[in-house]
Amino acid sequence: MPYFIVNRNAQPTGEHEVHENTHTCNHLPEPENRIDLGFHNSCYEAIAAAKRLYPSHTFDGCYYCANACHTK
């Protein structure tokens, strides 16, 4: 089961990017900008968890490591 994080800083378009925390993604935020979302079966579950934590924010999956959830 993959472990997910979300970038504390929003993208220029306003959404916070959700990443699968793997060593293969070269686009992870700096450690001080990561918020742990924990283990989830999919990026969809991770984004749902992020929305529960931060209901006023919008989220998107990373193109490189959470592509199934990438929309922008």
Secondary structure, DSSP 8 states (H G I E B T S, - for coil): --EEEEESS--TTS-EEEEE--TT-TT---GGGEEEEEE-SSHHHHHHHHHHH-TTS-EEE-TTTSGGG---
